[in-house]
C-alpha cells in the first residue's frame, strides 16, 4: 500500500496522485465517510448499488443528492458524448 500526505485547498478539495488515478483505470470515485476515516474507491458505472447516494453537496441540487439512476444516466450521456 502506498500512503501520501496531502492538504485540502481552501475550497476543501484534494488531488489524487496521477499514478493512482491511472492505476484505478477510471475518473469516477465513490467516497465513504466512517467514524474515523474517509474511504475513496474507484467506481465503474455498472457497479453502483441502488441505495448509494452518489452526490451530496450543499451548493448543488440544494443538498438533496442525486439518485443512482439519475447519476448513471448522466454518466452514460457523458461517456457517449
PyMOL Python script that loads the backbone (N, CA, C, O; Angstrom):
from pymol import cmd

cmd.read_pdbstr("""\
ATOM      1  N   UNK A   1       0.834  -1.173   0.000  1.00  0.00           N
ATOM      2  CA  UNK A   1       0.000   0.000   0.000  1.00  0.00           C
ATOM      3  C   UNK A   1       0.885   1.244   0.000  1.00  0.00           C
ATOM      4  O   UNK A   1       1.903   1.296   0.691  1.00  0.00           O
ATOM      5  N   UNK A   2       0.490   2.232  -0.773  1.00  0.00           N
ATOM      6  CA  UNK A   2       1.211   3.493  -0.827  1.00  0.00           C
ATOM      7  C   UNK A   2       0.421   4.537  -0.041  1.00  0.00           C
ATOM      8  O   UNK A   2      -0.803   4.611  -0.157  1.00  0.00           O
ATOM      9  N   UNK A   3       1.109   5.330   0.744  1.00  0.00           N
ATOM     10  CA  UNK A   3       0.473   6.367   1.546  1.00  0.00           C
ATOM     11  C   UNK A   3       0.993   7.718   1.110  1.00  0.00           C
ATOM     12  O   UNK A   3       2.170   7.856   0.777  1.00  0.00           O
ATOM     13  N   UNK A   4       0.123   8.723   1.110  1.00  0.00           N
ATOM     14  CA  UNK A   4       0.524  10.071   0.735  1.00  0.00           C
ATOM     15  C   UNK A   4      -0.145  11.064   1.670  1.00  0.00           C
ATOM     16  O   UNK A   4      -1.339  10.952   1.950  1.00  0.00           O
ATOM     17  N   UNK A   5       0.606  12.017   2.144  1.00  0.00           N
ATOM     18  CA  UNK A   5       0.063  13.105   2.956  1.00  0.00           C
ATOM     19  C   UNK A   5      -0.297  14.230   2.005  1.00  0.00           C
ATOM     20  O   UNK A   5       0.507  14.613   1.155  1.00  0.00           O
ATOM     21  N   UNK A   6      -1.504  14.759   2.145  1.00  0.00           N
ATOM     22  CA  UNK A   6      -1.948  15.845   1.272  1.00  0.00           C
ATOM     23  C   UNK A   6      -2.718  16.869   2.087  1.00  0.00           C
ATOM     24  O   UNK A   6      -3.139  16.586   3.209  1.00  0.00           O
ATOM     25  N   UNK A   7      -2.897  18.021   1.545  1.00  0.00           N
ATOM     26  CA  UNK A   7      -3.622  19.103   2.215  1.00  0.00           C
ATOM     27  C   UNK A   7      -4.770  19.523   1.302  1.00  0.00           C
ATOM     28  O   UNK A   7      -4.615  19.580   0.083  1.00  0.00           O
ATOM     29  N   UNK A   8      -5.910  19.812   1.896  1.00  0.00           N
ATOM     30  CA  UNK A   8      -7.036  20.262   1.084  1.00  0.00           C
ATOM     31  C   UNK A   8      -6.865  21.743   0.756  1.00  0.00           C
ATOM     32  O   UNK A   8      -6.194  22.486   1.472  1.00  0.00           O
ATOM     33  N   UNK A   9      -7.491  22.145  -0.344  1.00  0.00           N
ATOM     34  CA  UNK A   9      -7.470  23.557  -0.729  1.00  0.00           C
ATOM     35  C   UNK A   9      -8.444  24.323   0.152  1.00  0.00           C
ATOM     36  O   UNK A   9      -9.150  23.721   0.961  1.00  0.00           O
ATOM     37  N   UNK A  10      -8.490  25.644   0.006  1.00  0.00           N
ATOM     38  CA  UNK A  10      -9.420  26.454   0.787  1.00  0.00           C
ATOM     39  C   UNK A  10     -10.870  26.083   0.479  1.00  0.00           C
ATOM     40  O   UNK A  10     -11.764  26.349   1.283  1.00  0.00           O
ATOM     41  N   UNK A  11     -11.104  25.470  -0.680  1.00  0.00           N
ATOM     42  CA  UNK A  11     -12.453  25.020  -1.053  1.00  0.00           C
ATOM     43  C   UNK A  11     -12.715  23.579  -0.627  1.00  0.00           C
ATOM     44  O   UNK A  11     -13.764  23.024  -0.954  1.00  0.00           O
ATOM     45  N   UNK A  12     -11.776  22.960   0.102  1.00  0.00           N
ATOM     46  CA  UNK A  12     -11.969  21.609   0.605  1.00  0.00           C
ATOM     47  C   UNK A  12     -11.637  20.513  -0.385  1.00  0.00           C
ATOM     48  O   UNK A  12     -11.983  19.355  -0.154  1.00  0.00           O
ATOM     49  N   UNK A  13     -10.981  20.844  -1.473  1.00  0.00           N
ATOM     50  CA  UNK A  13     -10.651  19.859  -2.499  1.00  0.00           C
ATOM     51  C   UNK A  13      -9.302  19.216  -2.221  1.00  0.00           C
ATOM     52  O   UNK A  13      -8.394  19.844  -1.677  1.00  0.00           O
ATOM     53  N   UNK A  14      -9.190  17.940  -2.609  1.00  0.00           N
ATOM     54  CA  UNK A  14      -7.906  17.254  -2.553  1.00  0.00           C
ATOM     55  C   UNK A  14      -7.624  16.684  -3.941  1.00  0.00           C
ATOM     56  O   UNK A  14      -8.538  16.488  -4.741  1.00  0.00           O
ATOM     57  N   UNK A  15      -6.363  16.425  -4.212  1.00  0.00           N
ATOM     58  CA  UNK A  15      -5.974  15.857  -5.502  1.00  0.00           C
ATOM     59  C   UNK A  15      -5.464  14.447  -5.285  1.00  0.00           C
ATOM     60  O   UNK A  15      -4.605  14.213  -4.434  1.00  0.00           O
ATOM     61  N   UNK A  16      -5.992  13.506  -6.056  1.00  0.00           N
ATOM     62  CA  UNK A  16      -5.468  12.141  -6.045  1.00  0.00           C
ATOM     63  C   UNK A  16      -4.264  12.109  -6.981  1.00  0.00           C
ATOM     64  O   UNK A  16      -4.341  12.632  -8.092  1.00  0.00           O
ATOM     65  N   UNK A  17      -3.169  11.517  -6.563  1.00  0.00           N
ATOM     66  CA  UNK A  17      -1.989  11.469  -7.429  1.00  0.00           C
ATOM     67  C   UNK A  17      -2.313  10.833  -8.781  1.00  0.00           C
ATOM     68  O   UNK A  17      -3.090   9.881  -8.853  1.00  0.00           O
ATOM     69  N   UNK A  18      -1.722  11.355  -9.838  1.00  0.00           N
ATOM     70  CA  UNK A  18      -1.978  10.867 -11.194  1.00  0.00           C
ATOM     71  C   UNK A  18      -1.745   9.365 -11.311  1.00  0.00           C
ATOM     72  O   UNK A  18      -2.520   8.664 -11.961  1.00  0.00           O
ATOM     73  N   UNK A  19      -0.692   8.875 -10.693  1.00  0.00           N
ATOM     74  CA  UNK A  19      -0.387   7.442 -10.765  1.00  0.00           C
ATOM     75  C   UNK A  19      -1.538   6.611 -10.195  1.00  0.00           C
ATOM     76  O   UNK A  19      -1.869   5.555 -10.735  1.00  0.00           O
ATOM     77  N   UNK A  20      -2.146   7.085  -9.109  1.00  0.00           N
ATOM     78  CA  UNK A  20      -3.268   6.367  -8.510  1.00  0.00           C
ATOM     79  C   UNK A  20      -4.481   6.397  -9.434  1.00  0.00           C
ATOM     80  O   UNK A  20      -5.153   5.381  -9.613  1.00  0.00           O
ATOM     81  N   UNK A  21      -4.762   7.569 -10.024  1.00  0.00           N
ATOM     82  CA  UNK A  21      -5.908   7.678 -10.936  1.00  0.00           C
ATOM     83  C   UNK A  21      -5.712   6.782 -12.144  1.00  0.00           C
ATOM     84  O   UNK A  21      -6.656   6.136 -12.600  1.00  0.00           O
ATOM     85  N   UNK A  22      -4.493   6.739 -12.667  1.00  0.00           N
ATOM     86  CA  UNK A  22      -4.190   5.892 -13.818  1.00  0.00           C
ATOM     87  C   UNK A  22      -4.343   4.419 -13.447  1.00  0.00           C
ATOM     88  O   UNK A  22      -4.939   3.643 -14.194  1.00  0.00           O
ATOM     89  N   UNK A  23      -3.814   4.045 -12.311  1.00  0.00           N
ATOM     90  CA  UNK A  23      -3.902   2.657 -11.853  1.00  0.00           C
ATOM     91  C   UNK A  23      -5.360   2.237 -11.630  1.00  0.00           C
ATOM     92  O   UNK A  23      -5.710   1.082 -11.873  1.00  0.00           O
ATOM     93  N   UNK A  24      -6.210   3.159 -11.172  1.00  0.00           N
ATOM     94  CA  UNK A  24      -7.623   2.859 -10.931  1.00  0.00           C
ATOM     95  C   UNK A  24      -8.364   2.602 -12.243  1.00  0.00           C
ATOM     96  O   UNK A  24      -9.362   1.882 -12.263  1.00  0.00           O
ATOM     97  N   UNK A  25      -7.878   3.188 -13.334  1.00  0.00           N
ATOM     98  CA  UNK A  25      -8.498   2.970 -14.637  1.00  0.00           C
ATOM     99  C   UNK A  25      -9.840   3.656 -14.806  1.00  0.00           C
ATOM    100  O   UNK A  25     -10.621   3.278 -15.678  1.00  0.00           O
ATOM    101  N   UNK A  26     -10.121   4.657 -13.987  1.00  0.00           N
ATOM    102  CA  UNK A  26     -11.375   5.392 -14.086  1.00  0.00           C
ATOM    103  C   UNK A  26     -11.179   6.784 -13.523  1.00  0.00           C
ATOM    104  O   UNK A  26     -10.235   7.031 -12.772  1.00  0.00           O
ATOM    105  N   UNK A  27     -12.069   7.693 -13.886  1.00  0.00           N
ATOM    106  CA  UNK A  27     -12.029   9.019 -13.269  1.00  0.00           C
ATOM    107  C   UNK A  27     -13.265   9.223 -12.382  1.00  0.00           C
ATOM    108  O   UNK A  27     -13.601  10.349 -12.015  1.00  0.00           O
ATOM    109  N   UNK A  28     -13.933   8.112 -12.046  1.00  0.00           N
ATOM    110  CA  UNK A  28     -15.083   8.139 -11.146  1.00  0.00           C
ATOM    111  C   UNK A  28     -14.703   7.460  -9.837  1.00  0.00           C
ATOM    112  O   UNK A  28     -14.137   6.367  -9.836  1.00  0.00           O
ATOM    113  N   UNK A  29     -15.016   8.111  -8.729  1.00  0.00           N
ATOM    114  CA  UNK A  29     -14.651   7.578  -7.428  1.00  0.00           C
ATOM    115  C   UNK A  29     -15.827   7.684  -6.467  1.00  0.00           C
ATOM    116  O   UNK A  29     -16.583   8.655  -6.502  1.00  0.00           O
ATOM    117  N   UNK A  30     -15.975   6.694  -5.622  1.00  0.00           N
ATOM    118  CA  UNK A  30     -17.010   6.660  -4.608  1.00  0.00           C
ATOM    119  C   UNK A  30     -16.352   6.962  -3.272  1.00  0.00           C
ATOM    120  O   UNK A  30     -15.357   6.331  -2.914  1.00  0.00           O
ATOM    121  N   UNK A  31     -16.900   7.927  -2.526  1.00  0.00           N
ATOM    122  CA  UNK A  31     -16.340   8.292  -1.232  1.00  0.00           C
ATOM    123  C   UNK A  31     -17.284   7.848  -0.129  1.00  0.00           C
ATOM    124  O   UNK A  31     -18.503   7.978  -0.242  1.00  0.00           O
ATOM    125  N   UNK A  32     -16.700   7.321   0.941  1.00  0.00           N
ATOM    126  CA  UNK A  32     -17.487   6.833   2.073  1.00  0.00           C
ATOM    127  C   UNK A  32     -16.876   7.361   3.365  1.00  0.00           C
ATOM    128  O   UNK A  32     -15.676   7.212   3.596  1.00  0.00           O
ATOM    129  N   UNK A  33     -17.687   7.968   4.192  1.00  0.00           N
ATOM    130  CA  UNK A  33     -17.235   8.505   5.473  1.00  0.00           C
ATOM    131  C   UNK A  33     -17.571   7.506   6.567  1.00  0.00           C
ATOM    132  O   UNK A  33     -18.714   7.062   6.677  1.00  0.00           O
ATOM    133  N   UNK A  34     -16.580   7.152   7.374  1.00  0.00           N
ATOM    134  CA  UNK A  34     -16.808   6.316   8.554  1.00  0.00           C
ATOM    135  C   UNK A  34     -16.557   7.185   9.779  1.00  0.00           C
ATOM    136  O   UNK A  34     -16.292   8.379   9.643  1.00  0.00           O
ATOM    137  N   UNK A  35     -16.636   6.611  10.958  1.00  0.00           N
ATOM    138  CA  UNK A  35     -16.410   7.396  12.168  1.00  0.00           C
ATOM    139  C   UNK A  35     -15.034   8.039  12.202  1.00  0.00           C
ATOM    140  O   UNK A  35     -14.873   9.157  12.689  1.00  0.00           O
ATOM    141  N   UNK A  36     -14.037   7.323  11.680  1.00  0.00           N
ATOM    142  CA  UNK A  36     -12.667   7.813  11.841  1.00  0.00           C
ATOM    143  C   UNK A  36     -11.879   7.945  10.538  1.00  0.00           C
ATOM    144  O   UNK A  36     -10.691   8.266  10.570  1.00  0.00           O
ATOM    145  N   UNK A  37     -12.523   7.704   9.387  1.00  0.00           N
ATOM    146  CA  UNK A  37     -11.759   7.802   8.138  1.00  0.00           C
ATOM    147  C   UNK A  37     -12.665   8.081   6.953  1.00  0.00           C
ATOM    148  O   UNK A  37     -13.889   7.984   7.040  1.00  0.00           O
ATOM    149  N   UNK A  38     -12.031   8.429   5.849  1.00  0.00           N
ATOM    150  CA  UNK A  38     -12.713   8.624   4.567  1.00  0.00           C
ATOM    151  C   UNK A  38     -12.132   7.605   3.601  1.00  0.00           C
ATOM    152  O   UNK A  38     -10.920   7.566   3.390  1.00  0.00           O
ATOM    153  N   UNK A  39     -12.979   6.793   3.024  1.00  0.00           N
ATOM    154  CA  UNK A  39     -12.551   5.770   2.074  1.00  0.00           C
ATOM    155  C   UNK A  39     -12.921   6.234   0.672  1.00  0.00           C
ATOM    156  O   UNK A  39     -14.071   6.591   0.418  1.00  0.00           O
ATOM    157  N   UNK A  40     -11.955   6.230  -0.235  1.00  0.00           N
ATOM    158  CA  UNK A  40     -12.182   6.621  -1.627  1.00  0.00           C
ATOM    159  C   UNK A  40     -11.904   5.406  -2.491  1.00  0.00           C
ATOM    160  O   UNK A  40     -10.795   4.871  -2.487  1.00  0.00           O
ATOM    161  N   UNK A  41     -12.938   4.963  -3.250  1.00  0.00           N
ATOM    162  CA  UNK A  41     -12.800   3.765  -4.069  1.00  0.00           C
ATOM    163  C   UNK A  41     -13.084   4.088  -5.535  1.00  0.00           C
ATOM    164  O   UNK A  41     -14.011   4.841  -5.835  1.00  0.00           O
ATOM    165  N   UNK A  42     -12.292   3.523  -6.453  1.00  0.00           N
ATOM    166  CA  UNK A  42     -12.613   3.678  -7.868  1.00  0.00           C
ATOM    167  C   UNK A  42     -13.996   3.087  -8.135  1.00  0.00           C
ATOM    168  O   UNK A  42     -14.393   2.109  -7.502  1.00  0.00           O
ATOM    169  N   UNK A  43     -14.720   3.682  -9.068  1.00  0.00           N
ATOM    170  CA  UNK A  43     -16.076   3.239  -9.334  1.00  0.00           C
ATOM    171  C   UNK A  43     -16.299   3.038 -10.822  1.00  0.00           C
ATOM    172  O   UNK A  43     -15.895   3.866 -11.638  1.00  0.00           O
ATOM    173  N   UNK A  44     -16.926   1.961 -11.158  1.00  0.00           N
ATOM    174  CA  UNK A  44     -17.369   1.716 -12.523  1.00  0.00           C
ATOM    175  C   UNK A  44     -18.887   1.930 -12.524  1.00  0.00           C
ATOM    176  O   UNK A  44     -19.560   1.573 -11.558  1.00  0.00           O
ATOM    177  N   UNK A  45     -19.423   2.502 -13.589  1.00  0.00           N
ATOM    178  CA  UNK A  45     -20.845   2.830 -13.654  1.00  0.00           C
ATOM    179  C   UNK A  45     -21.716   1.619 -13.358  1.00  0.00           C
ATOM    180  O   UNK A  45     -22.738   1.757 -12.685  1.00  0.00           O
ATOM    181  N   UNK A  46     -21.348   0.444 -13.836  1.00  0.00           N
ATOM    182  CA  UNK A  46     -22.197  -0.728 -13.672  1.00  0.00           C
ATOM    183  C   UNK A  46     -22.098  -1.374 -12.292  1.00  0.00           C
ATOM    184  O   UNK A  46     -22.724  -2.409 -12.067  1.00  0.00           O
ATOM    185  N   UNK A  47     -21.330  -0.795 -11.355  1.00  0.00           N
ATOM    186  CA  UNK A  47     -21.189  -1.382 -10.023  1.00  0.00           C
ATOM    187  C   UNK A  47     -21.961  -0.625  -8.952  1.00  0.00           C
ATOM    188  O   UNK A  47     -21.859  -0.958  -7.771  1.00  0.00           O
ATOM    189  N   UNK A  48     -22.732   0.385  -9.341  1.00  0.00           N
ATOM    190  CA  UNK A  48     -23.446   1.208  -8.371  1.00  0.00           C
ATOM    191  C   UNK A  48     -24.638   0.451  -7.797  1.00  0.00           C
ATOM    192  O   UNK A  48     -25.430  -0.135  -8.535  1.00  0.00           O
ATOM    193  N   UNK A  49     -24.756   0.469  -6.486  1.00  0.00           N
ATOM    194  CA  UNK A  49     -25.903  -0.142  -5.816  1.00  0.00           C
ATOM    195  C   UNK A  49     -27.023   0.886  -5.743  1.00  0.00           C
ATOM    196  O   UNK A  49     -26.766   2.078  -5.576  1.00  0.00           O
ATOM    197  N   UNK A  50     -28.224   0.443  -5.865  1.00  0.00           N
ATOM    198  CA  UNK A  50     -29.380   1.347  -5.912  1.00  0.00           C
ATOM    199  C   UNK A  50     -29.486   2.253  -4.687  1.00  0.00           C
ATOM    200  O   UNK A  50     -29.955   3.384  -4.807  1.00  0.00           O
ATOM    201  N   UNK A  51     -29.066   1.787  -3.520  1.00  0.00           N
ATOM    202  CA  UNK A  51     -29.241   2.572  -2.306  1.00  0.00           C
ATOM    203  C   UNK A  51     -28.119   3.586  -2.061  1.00  0.00           C
ATOM    204  O   UNK A  51     -28.210   4.369  -1.115  1.00  0.00           O
ATOM    205  N   UNK A  52     -27.085   3.594  -2.867  1.00  0.00           N
ATOM    206  CA  UNK A  52     -25.968   4.503  -2.646  1.00  0.00           C
ATOM    207  C   UNK A  52     -26.302   5.919  -3.109  1.00  0.00           C
ATOM    208  O   UNK A  52     -26.898   6.114  -4.169  1.00  0.00           O
ATOM    209  N   UNK A  53     -25.913   6.892  -2.309  1.00  0.00           N
ATOM    210  CA  UNK A  53     -26.030   8.286  -2.725  1.00  0.00           C
ATOM    211  C   UNK A  53     -24.707   8.646  -3.379  1.00  0.00           C
ATOM    212  O   UNK A  53     -23.648   8.486  -2.773  1.00  0.00           O
ATOM    213  N   UNK A  54     -24.764   9.126  -4.599  1.00  0.00           N
ATOM    214  CA  UNK A  54     -23.548   9.393  -5.349  1.00  0.00           C
ATOM    215  C   UNK A  54     -23.132  10.853  -5.305  1.00  0.00           C
ATOM    216  O   UNK A  54     -22.003  11.184  -5.668  1.00  0.00           O
ATOM    217  N   UNK A  55     -24.025  11.728  -4.866  1.00  0.00           N
ATOM    218  CA  UNK A  55     -23.740  13.144  -4.934  1.00  0.00           C
ATOM    219  C   UNK A  55     -24.493  13.816  -3.799  1.00  0.00           C
ATOM    220  O   UNK A  55     -25.700  13.616  -3.658  1.00  0.00           O
ATOM    221  N   UNK A  56     -23.817  14.592  -3.005  1.00  0.00           N
ATOM    222  CA  UNK A  56     -24.492  15.241  -1.897  1.00  0.00           C
ATOM    223  C   UNK A  56     -23.731  16.497  -1.488  1.00  0.00           C
ATOM    224  O   UNK A  56     -23.045  16.508  -0.466  1.00  0.00           O
ATOM    225  N   UNK A  57     -23.853  17.547  -2.284  1.00  0.00           N
ATOM    226  CA  UNK A  57     -23.163  18.797  -1.990  1.00  0.00           C
ATOM    227  C   UNK A  57     -24.194  19.877  -1.696  1.00  0.00           C
ATOM    228  O   UNK A  57     -25.193  20.001  -2.404  1.00  0.00           O
ATOM    229  N   UNK A  58     -23.948  20.656  -0.650  1.00  0.00           N
ATOM    230  CA  UNK A  58     -24.893  21.710  -0.278  1.00  0.00           C
ATOM    231  C   UNK A  58     -25.111  22.715  -1.400  1.00  0.00           C
ATOM    232  O   UNK A  58     -26.219  23.225  -1.563  1.00  0.00           O
ATOM    233  N   UNK A  59     -24.075  23.007  -2.173  1.00  0.00           N
ATOM    234  CA  UNK A  59     -24.203  24.033  -3.204  1.00  0.00           C
ATOM    235  C   UNK A  59     -24.903  23.537  -4.460  1.00  0.00           C
ATOM    236  O   UNK A  59     -25.375  24.348  -5.257  1.00  0.00           O
ATOM    237  N   UNK A  60     -24.981  22.237  -4.654  1.00  0.00           N
ATOM    238  CA  UNK A  60     -25.585  21.669  -5.854  1.00  0.00           C
ATOM    239  C   UNK A  60     -26.850  20.906  -5.491  1.00  0.00           C
ATOM    240  O   UNK A  60     -26.863  20.142  -4.526  1.00  0.00           O
ATOM    241  N   UNK A  61     -27.891  21.107  -6.246  1.00  0.00           N
ATOM    242  CA  UNK A  61     -29.142  20.373  -6.071  1.00  0.00           C
ATOM    243  C   UNK A  61     -29.708  20.557  -4.661  1.00  0.00           C
ATOM    244  O   UNK A  61     -30.346  19.652  -4.123  1.00  0.00           O
ATOM    245  N   UNK A  62     -29.473  21.725  -4.067  1.00  0.00           N
ATOM    246  CA  UNK A  62     -29.972  22.060  -2.730  1.00  0.00           C
ATOM    247  C   UNK A  62     -29.595  21.033  -1.661  1.00  0.00           C
ATOM    248  O   UNK A  62     -30.314  20.882  -0.673  1.00  0.00           O
ATOM    249  N   UNK A  63     -28.474  20.326  -1.848  1.00  0.00           N
ATOM    250  CA  UNK A  63     -28.006  19.358  -0.869  1.00  0.00           C
ATOM    251  C   UNK A  63     -28.839  18.094  -0.783  1.00  0.00           C
ATOM    252  O   UNK A  63     -28.674  17.305   0.148  1.00  0.00           O
ATOM    253  N   UNK A  64     -29.740  17.889  -1.752  1.00  0.00           N
ATOM    254  CA  UNK A  64     -30.634  16.730  -1.722  1.00  0.00           C
ATOM    255  C   UNK A  64     -29.983  15.456  -2.246  1.00  0.00           C
ATOM    256  O   UNK A  64     -30.498  14.357  -2.042  1.00  0.00           O
ATOM    257  N   UNK A  65     -28.861  15.610  -2.916  1.00  0.00           N
ATOM    258  CA  UNK A  65     -28.229  14.437  -3.515  1.00  0.00           C
ATOM    259  C   UNK A  65     -28.868  14.095  -4.848  1.00  0.00           C
ATOM    260  O   UNK A  65     -29.849  14.712  -5.261  1.00  0.00           O
ATOM    261  N   UNK A  66     -28.308  13.121  -5.502  1.00  0.00           N
ATOM    262  CA  UNK A  66     -28.795  12.659  -6.794  1.00  0.00           C
ATOM    263  C   UNK A  66     -28.912  11.145  -6.701  1.00  0.00           C
ATOM    264  O   UNK A  66     -27.999  10.479  -6.212  1.00  0.00           O
ATOM    265  N   UNK A  67     -30.015  10.606  -7.160  1.00  0.00           N
ATOM    266  CA  UNK A  67     -30.208   9.160  -7.073  1.00  0.00           C
ATOM    267  C   UNK A  67     -29.215   8.442  -7.982  1.00  0.00           C
ATOM    268  O   UNK A  67     -28.746   9.019  -8.962  1.00  0.00           O
ATOM    269  N   UNK A  68     -28.894   7.201  -7.670  1.00  0.00           N
ATOM    270  CA  UNK A  68     -28.003   6.431  -8.537  1.00  0.00           C
ATOM    271  C   UNK A  68     -28.498   6.364  -9.979  1.00  0.00           C
ATOM    272  O   UNK A  68     -27.700   6.457 -10.912  1.00  0.00           O
ATOM    273  N   UNK A  69     -29.812   6.202 -10.171  1.00  0.00           N
ATOM    274  CA  UNK A  69     -30.341   6.127 -11.531  1.00  0.00           C
ATOM    275  C   UNK A  69     -30.092   7.418 -12.310  1.00  0.00           C
ATOM    276  O   UNK A  69     -29.723   7.383 -13.484  1.00  0.00           O
ATOM    277  N   UNK A  70     -30.300   8.564 -11.641  1.00  0.00           N
ATOM    278  CA  UNK A  70     -30.040   9.847 -12.289  1.00  0.00           C
ATOM    279  C   UNK A  70     -28.556  10.000 -12.628  1.00  0.00           C
ATOM    280  O   UNK A  70     -28.207  10.433 -13.726  1.00  0.00           O
ATOM    281  N   UNK A  71     -27.685   9.641 -11.679  1.00  0.00           N
ATOM    282  CA  UNK A  71     -26.247   9.779 -11.897  1.00  0.00           C
ATOM    283  C   UNK A  71     -25.779   8.866 -13.014  1.00  0.00           C
ATOM    284  O   UNK A  71     -24.971   9.280 -13.845  1.00  0.00           O
ATOM    285  N   UNK A  72     -26.263   7.639 -13.055  1.00  0.00           N
ATOM    286  CA  UNK A  72     -25.868   6.699 -14.107  1.00  0.00           C
ATOM    287  C   UNK A  72     -26.291   7.236 -15.474  1.00  0.00           C
ATOM    288  O   UNK A  72     -25.534   7.142 -16.440  1.00  0.00           O
ATOM    289  N   UNK A  73     -27.489   7.795 -15.556  1.00  0.00           N
ATOM    290  CA  UNK A  73     -27.954   8.361 -16.829  1.00  0.00           C
ATOM    291  C   UNK A  73     -27.040   9.496 -17.281  1.00  0.00           C
ATOM    292  O   UNK A  73     -26.696   9.589 -18.459  1.00  0.00           O
ATOM    293  N   UNK A  74     -26.650  10.356 -16.347  1.00  0.00           N
ATOM    294  CA  UNK A  74     -25.751  11.466 -16.682  1.00  0.00           C
ATOM    295  C   UNK A  74     -24.387  10.933 -17.117  1.00  0.00           C
ATOM    296  O   UNK A  74     -23.831  11.392 -18.115  1.00  0.00           O
ATOM    297  N   UNK A  75     -23.850   9.976 -16.380  1.00  0.00           N
ATOM    298  CA  UNK A  75     -22.528   9.419 -16.721  1.00  0.00           C
ATOM    299  C   UNK A  75     -22.548   8.748 -18.084  1.00  0.00           C
ATOM    300  O   UNK A  75     -21.586   8.868 -18.843  1.00  0.00           O
ATOM    301  N   UNK A  76     -23.615   8.050 -18.405  1.00  0.00           N
ATOM    302  CA  UNK A  76     -23.709   7.405 -19.722  1.00  0.00           C
ATOM    303  C   UNK A  76     -23.771   8.435 -20.833  1.00  0.00           C
ATOM    304  O   UNK A  76     -23.176   8.240 -21.893  1.00  0.00           O
ATOM    305  N   UNK A  77     -24.498   9.550 -20.601  1.00  0.00           N
ATOM    306  CA  UNK A  77     -24.553  10.619 -21.611  1.00  0.00           C
ATOM    307  C   UNK A  77     -23.165  11.214 -21.828  1.00  0.00           C
ATOM    308  O   UNK A  77     -22.773  11.497 -22.960  1.00  0.00           O
ATOM    309  N   UNK A  78     -22.421  11.401 -20.729  1.00  0.00           N
ATOM    310  CA  UNK A  78     -21.066  11.949 -20.832  1.00  0.00           C
ATOM    311  C   UNK A  78     -20.151  10.999 -21.586  1.00  0.00           C
ATOM    312  O   UNK A  78     -19.389  11.422 -22.455  1.00  0.00           O
ATOM    313  N   UNK A  79     -20.226   9.709 -21.252  1.00  0.00           N
ATOM    314  CA  UNK A  79     -19.353   8.708 -21.890  1.00  0.00           C
ATOM    315  C   UNK A  79     -19.594   8.616 -23.389  1.00  0.00           C
ATOM    316  O   UNK A  79     -18.660   8.407 -24.164  1.00  0.00           O
ATOM    317  N   UNK A  80     -20.842   8.772 -23.791  1.00  0.00           N
ATOM    318  CA  UNK A  80     -21.172   8.614 -25.209  1.00  0.00           C
ATOM    319  C   UNK A  80     -21.144   9.944 -25.954  1.00  0.00           C
ATOM    320  O   UNK A  80     -21.411  10.001 -27.155  1.00  0.00           O
ATOM    321  N   UNK A  81     -20.817  11.022 -25.222  1.00  0.00           N
ATOM    322  CA  UNK A  81     -20.616  12.354 -25.759  1.00  0.00           C
ATOM    323  C   UNK A  81     -21.545  12.741 -26.795  1.00  0.00           C
ATOM    324  O   UNK A  81     -21.461  13.852 -27.317  1.00  0.00           O
TER     325      UNK A  81
END
""", "prot")
cmd.dss("prot")
cmd.show_as("cartoon", "prot")
cmd.util.cbc("prot")
cmd.orient("prot")
